[in-house]
């Protein structure tokens, strides 16, 4: 028995469902390109973990950038107040 699970791309799946109808005839043409079908030797969980780590790194970078910006603004305010 083959079991499949959506690990990523729920937004795409929901858009496809929106094009459906009660009688099974699509309400519009849908084409799936670059579906990301994985060969059996690829571990989807490992790929998802990598994607999550990359996403977290991006968030971490944005937080660090914002912190540096706030620190610079605070230093400017302190310099202006002491002049």
C-alpha distances in whole Angstrom, upper triangle without the diagonal:
4,6,10,13,17,19,22,23,23,27,25,23,25,28,25,25,28,29,27,28,28,28,25,28,28,32,32,31,28,27,25,27,26,22,22,18,18,17,15,18,19,18,18,20,22,23,23,26,28,28,29,32,33,33,35,37,38,39,41,43,44,45,47,49,50,51,53,54,55,57,59,60,61,63,65,66,67,69,70,71,73,75
4,7,10,14,16,19,20,20,23,22,19,22,24,22,22,26,26,24,27,27,27,24,26,26,29,29,28,25,24,22,23,22,18,18,14,14,14,12,15,16,15,15,17,19,20,20,23,25,25,26,28,30,30,32,34,35,36,38,40,41,42,44,45,46,48,50,51,52,54,56,57,58,60,62,63,64,66,67,68,70,72
4,7,10,13,16,17,17,21,20,17,20,22,20,20,24,24,23,25,25,26,23,25,25,28,28,27,24,23,21,22,21,17,17,14,14,15,13,16,15,14,13,14,18,18,17,20,22,22,23,26,27,27,29,31,32,33,35,37,38,39,41,43,43,45,47,48,49,51,53,54,55,57,59,59,61,63,64,65,67,69
4,7,9,12,13,13,17,16,14,16,19,17,17,21,22,21,23,24,25,22,24,23,26,26,24,21,20,18,19,18,14,14,11,11,13,12,15,14,13,11,12,16,15,15,18,20,19,20,23,24,24,26,29,29,30,32,34,35,36,38,39,40,42,44,45,46,48,50,51,52,54,55,56,58,60,61,62,64,66
4,6,9,11,11,14,14,12,14,17,16,16,20,21,20,23,24,25,22,24,23,25,25,24,21,20,17,19,18,14,13,12,12,15,14,16,14,13,10,11,14,14,12,15,18,17,17,20,22,21,23,26,26,26,29,31,31,32,35,36,37,38,41,42,42,45,46,47,48,51,52,53,55,57,58,59,61,63
4,6,7,7,11,11,9,11,14,14,14,17,19,19,22,23,24,21,23,21,23,23,22,19,18,15,17,15,12,11,11,12,15,15,17,15,13,10,11,14,13,11,14,16,14,15,19,19,18,21,23,23,24,26,28,28,30,32,33,34,36,38,39,40,42,44,44,46,48,49,50,52,54,55,56,58,60
4,7,8,11,12,11,14,16,16,17,20,21,22,25,26,28,25,26,24,26,25,24,21,20,17,18,16,13,11,12,12,15,15,16,13,11,8,8,11,10,7,10,12,11,11,15,16,15,17,20,20,21,23,25,25,27,29,30,31,33,35,36,37,39,40,41,43,45,46,47,49,51,52,53,55,57
4,6,8,9,9,12,14,14,16,18,19,21,24,26,28,25,26,23,24,23,22,19,18,15,15,14,11,10,12,12,16,17,18,15,14,10,10,12,10,8,11,12,10,11,14,14,13,16,18,18,19,21,23,23,25,27,28,29,31,33,33,34,37,38,39,41,43,44,45,47,48,49,51,53,54
4,5,5,7,9,10,11,13,15,16,17,21,23,25,22,23,20,21,20,19,15,15,12,13,12,10,10,12,14,17,19,21,17,17,13,14,16,13,11,15,15,12,13,17,16,15,18,20,19,20,23,24,24,26,28,29,29,32,34,34,35,38,39,39,41,43,44,45,47,49,50,51,53,55
4,5,5,6,9,10,10,12,15,16,19,21,23,20,21,19,20,19,19,16,16,14,15,15,13,13,15,16,20,21,23,20,19,15,16,18,16,13,16,18,15,15,19,19,17,19,22,21,21,24,26,25,27,30,30,30,33,35,35,36,38,40,40,42,44,45,46,48,50,50,52,54,56
4,5,5,6,9,10,11,13,15,18,21,23,20,21,18,18,17,17,14,15,13,15,15,13,14,17,19,22,24,26,23,22,18,19,21,18,16,19,20,16,17,20,19,17,20,22,21,21,24,25,24,26,29,29,29,32,34,34,35,37,39,39,41,43,44,44,47,48,49,50,53,54
4,5,5,6,9,10,11,13,17,19,21,18,18,15,16,15,14,11,11,9,11,12,10,12,14,17,20,22,24,22,21,18,19,21,18,16,20,20,17,18,22,21,19,22,24,23,23,27,27,27,29,32,31,32,34,36,36,37,40,41,41,43,46,46,47,49,51,51,53,55,57
4,5,5,6,9,10,11,15,17,19,16,16,14,15,15,14,11,12,10,13,14,11,13,14,17,20,21,24,22,21,17,19,21,19,17,21,22,19,20,23,23,21,24,26,25,25,29,30,29,31,34,34,34,37,39,39,40,43,44,44,46,48,49,50,52,54,54,55,58,59
4,5,5,6,9,10,13,15,18,15,16,13,14,14,15,12,14,13,16,17,15,17,18,21,24,25,28,25,24,20,21,24,22,19,23,24,21,21,25,24,22,25,27,26,26,29,30,29,31,34,34,34,36,39,38,39,42,43,43,45,48,48,48,51,53,53,54,57,58
4,5,5,7,9,13,16,18,15,15,12,12,11,12,9,11,11,14,16,14,17,18,21,25,26,29,26,26,22,24,26,23,21,25,25,22,23,26,25,23,26,28,26,27,30,31,30,32,35,34,34,37,39,38,40,43,44,43,45,48,48,49,51,53,53,54,57,58
4,5,5,7,11,14,15,12,12,9,10,10,10,7,9,9,13,15,13,16,17,20,23,25,28,25,25,22,24,26,23,22,25,26,23,24,28,27,25,28,30,29,29,33,34,33,35,38,37,37,40,42,42,43,46,47,47,49,51,52,52,55,56,56,58,61,62
4,5,5,8,11,13,10,11,9,10,11,12,10,13,13,16,18,16,19,19,22,25,26,29,27,27,23,25,27,25,23,27,28,25,26,29,29,27,29,32,31,31,34,35,34,36,39,39,39,41,44,43,44,47,48,48,50,53,53,53,56,58,58,59,62,63
4,5,8,11,13,12,12,9,8,9,11,11,14,14,18,20,18,21,22,25,28,30,32,30,30,26,27,30,28,25,29,30,27,27,31,30,28,30,33,31,31,35,36,34,36,39,39,38,41,43,42,43,47,48,47,49,52,52,52,55,57,56,58,61,62
4,7,10,12,10,9,5,5,6,8,8,11,13,16,19,18,21,22,25,28,30,33,31,30,27,29,31,29,27,31,31,28,29,33,32,30,33,35,33,33,37,38,36,38,41,41,41,44,46,45,46,49,50,49,52,54,54,55,57,59,59,60,63,64
4,7,8,6,6,5,6,8,10,10,13,15,18,21,19,22,22,25,28,29,33,31,31,27,29,32,30,28,32,33,30,31,34,34,32,34,37,35,36,39,40,39,41,44,44,43,46,48,47,48,52,53,52,54,57,57,57,60,62,62,63,66,67
4,5,5,6,6,6,10,12,13,16,18,22,25,22,26,26,29,31,32,36,34,34,31,32,35,33,31,35,36,33,34,38,37,35,38,40,39,39,42,43,42,44,47,47,46,49,51,50,51,54,56,55,57,60,60,60,63,65,64,65,68,70
4,6,8,9,10,14,16,16,20,21,25,27,25,28,28,31,33,34,37,36,35,32,34,37,35,33,37,38,35,36,40,39,37,40,43,41,41,45,46,44,46,49,49,49,51,54,53,54,57,58,57,59,62,62,62,65,67,67,68,71,72
4,6,9,10,13,15,16,19,21,25,28,25,28,28,31,33,34,37,36,36,33,35,38,36,35,38,40,37,38,42,41,39,42,45,43,43,47,48,47,49,52,52,51,54,56,56,56,60,61,60,62,65,65,65,68,70,70,71,74,75
4,6,9,12,13,13,16,17,21,24,22,25,24,27,29,30,34,33,33,30,32,35,33,32,35,36,34,35,39,38,37,39,42,41,41,44,45,44,46,49,49,49,52,54,53,54,57,59,58,60,63,63,63,66,68,68,69,72,73
4,6,9,10,11,14,17,20,23,21,25,25,28,30,31,35,34,34,31,34,36,34,33,36,37,35,36,39,39,37,40,42,41,41,45,46,44,47,50,49,49,52,54,53,54,58,58,58,60,63,63,63,66,68,68,69,72,73
4,5,7,8,11,14,17,20,19,22,23,26,29,30,33,32,32,29,32,34,32,30,34,35,32,33,37,36,34,37,39,38,38,42,42,41,43,46,46,46,49,51,50,51,54,55,54,57,59,59,60,63,64,64,65,68,69
4,7,9,13,16,19,22,21,24,25,29,31,33,36,35,35,32,34,36,33,32,35,36,33,34,38,36,34,38,40,38,38,42,42,41,43,46,45,45,48,50,49,50,53,54,53,56,58,58,58,61,63,62,64,67,68
4,6,10,13,16,19,19,22,23,27,30,32,35,33,34,30,33,35,32,31,34,34,31,33,36,35,33,36,38,36,37,40,40,39,41,44,43,43,47,48,47,49,52,52,52,54,57,56,57,60,61,61,63,66,66
4,7,10,13,17,16,20,21,25,27,29,32,31,32,29,31,33,30,29,33,33,30,32,35,33,32,35,37,35,36,40,40,39,41,44,43,43,47,48,47,49,52,52,52,55,57,57,57,60,62,61,63,66,67
4,7,10,13,13,16,17,21,24,26,29,27,28,25,27,29,26,26,29,29,26,28,31,30,29,32,34,32,33,36,37,36,38,41,40,41,44,45,45,46,49,50,50,52,54,54,55,58,59,59,61,64,65
4,6,10,10,14,15,19,21,24,26,25,26,23,26,27,24,24,28,27,25,27,30,28,27,31,32,31,32,35,35,35,38,40,39,40,43,44,44,46,49,49,49,52,54,54,55,58,59,59,61,63,64
4,7,6,10,11,15,18,20,23,21,22,19,22,24,21,20,24,24,21,24,27,25,24,28,29,28,30,33,33,33,35,38,37,38,41,42,42,44,47,47,48,50,52,52,53,56,57,58,59,62,63
4,5,9,11,14,17,20,22,20,21,19,22,23,19,20,23,22,20,23,25,24,23,27,28,27,29,32,31,31,34,36,36,37,40,41,41,43,45,46,46,49,51,51,52,55,56,56,58,61,61
4,5,8,11,14,17,19,16,18,16,19,20,16,17,20,19,17,20,23,21,21,25,25,24,27,29,29,30,32,34,34,35,38,39,39,41,44,44,45,47,49,49,51,53,54,55,57,59,60
4,6,9,12,15,17,15,16,14,17,18,15,15,19,18,16,19,22,21,21,24,25,25,26,29,30,30,32,34,34,36,38,40,40,42,44,45,46,48,50,50,52,54,55,56,58,60,61
4,6,9,12,14,11,13,11,14,15,11,12,16,15,14,17,19,18,19,22,23,23,25,27,28,28,31,32,33,34,37,38,38,40,42,43,44,47,48,49,51,53,54,55,57,59,60
4,7,9,12,10,12,10,14,15,12,14,17,17,16,19,21,21,21,24,26,26,28,30,31,31,34,35,36,37,40,41,42,44,46,47,48,50,51,52,54,56,57,58,60,62,63
4,6,8,6,8,8,11,12,10,12,15,15,15,18,20,19,21,23,24,25,27,29,30,31,33,35,36,37,39,40,42,43,45,46,48,49,51,52,54,55,57,58,60,61,63
4,5,6,9,10,13,13,12,15,17,17,18,20,22,22,24,26,27,28,30,32,33,34,36,37,38,40,42,43,44,46,48,49,51,52,54,55,57,58,59,61,63,64,66
4,5,8,9,12,13,13,15,17,18,19,21,23,23,25,27,28,29,31,33,34,36,37,39,40,42,43,45,46,48,49,51,52,54,55,57,58,60,61,63,64,66,67
4,6,9,12,11,12,15,16,16,18,20,21,22,24,26,27,28,30,32,33,35,36,37,39,41,42,43,45,47,48,49,51,52,54,55,57,58,60,61,63,64,66
4,6,9,8,8,11,13,13,14,17,18,18,20,22,23,25,27,28,29,31,33,34,35,37,38,40,41,43,44,46,47,49,50,52,53,55,56,58,59,61,62
4,5,5,7,9,10,11,13,15,16,17,19,20,22,23,25,26,28,29,31,32,34,35,36,38,40,41,42,44,46,47,48,50,52,53,54,56,57,59,61
4,5,5,6,9,10,10,12,14,15,16,18,20,21,23,24,26,27,29,30,32,33,35,36,38,39,41,42,44,45,47,48,50,51,53,54,55,57,59
4,5,5,6,9,10,10,12,14,15,16,18,20,21,22,24,26,27,28,30,31,33,34,36,37,39,41,42,43,45,47,48,49,51,52,53,55,57
4,5,5,6,9,10,11,12,14,15,16,19,20,21,23,25,26,27,29,30,31,33,35,36,37,39,41,42,43,45,47,48,49,51,52,54,56
4,5,5,6,9,10,11,12,14,15,17,19,20,21,23,25,26,27,29,30,32,33,35,36,38,39,41,42,44,45,47,48,50,51,53,54
4,5,5,6,9,10,10,12,14,15,17,18,20,21,23,24,26,27,28,30,32,33,35,36,38,39,41,42,43,45,47,48,49,51,53
4,5,5,6,9,10,10,12,14,15,16,18,20,21,22,24,26,27,28,30,31,33,35,36,37,39,41,42,43,45,46,48,49,51
4,5,5,6,9,10,11,12,14,15,17,19,20,21,23,25,26,27,29,30,31,33,35,36,37,39,41,42,43,45,47,48,50
4,5,5,6,9,10,11,13,14,15,17,19,20,21,23,24,26,27,29,30,32,33,35,36,38,39,41,42,44,45,47,49
4,5,5,6,9,10,11,12,14,15,16,18,20,21,22,24,26,27,28,30,32,33,35,36,37,39,41,42,43,45,47
4,5,5,6,9,10,10,12,14,15,16,18,20,21,22,24,26,27,28,30,31,33,35,36,37,39,40,42,43,45
4,5,5,6,9,10,11,13,14,15,17,19,20,21,23,25,26,27,29,30,32,33,35,36,38,39,41,42,44
4,5,5,6,9,10,11,13,14,16,17,19,20,21,23,25,26,27,29,31,32,33,35,36,38,39,41,43
4,5,5,6,9,10,10,12,14,15,16,18,20,21,22,24,26,27,29,30,31,33,35,36,37,39,41
4,5,5,6,9,10,10,12,14,15,16,18,20,21,23,24,26,27,29,30,31,33,35,36,37,39
4,5,5,6,9,10,11,12,14,15,17,18,20,21,23,24,26,27,29,30,32,33,35,36,38
4,5,5,6,9,10,11,12,14,15,16,18,20,21,22,24,26,27,29,30,32,33,35,36
4,5,5,6,9,10,11,12,14,15,16,18,20,21,23,24,26,27,29,30,31,33,35
4,5,5,6,9,10,11,12,14,15,17,18,20,21,23,24,26,27,29,30,32,33
4,5,5,6,9,10,10,12,14,15,17,18,20,21,23,24,26,27,29,30,32
4,5,5,6,9,10,10,12,14,15,16,18,20,21,22,24,26,27,29,30
4,5,5,6,9,10,11,12,14,15,17,18,20,21,23,24,26,27,29
4,5,5,6,9,10,11,12,14,15,17,18,20,21,23,24,26,27
4,5,5,6,9,10,11,12,14,15,16,18,20,21,22,24,26
4,5,5,6,9,10,10,12,14,15,16,18,20,21,23,25
4,5,5,6,9,10,11,12,14,15,16,18,20,21,23
4,5,5,6,9,10,11,12,14,15,17,18,20,21
4,5,5,6,9,10,10,12,14,15,16,18,20
4,5,5,6,9,10,11,12,14,15,17,19
4,5,5,6,9,10,11,12,14,15,17
4,5,5,6,9,10,10,12,14,16
4,5,5,6,9,10,10,12,14
4,5,5,6,9,10,11,12
4,5,5,6,9,10,11
4,5,5,6,9,10
4,5,5,6,9
4,5,5,6
4,6,5
4,6
4
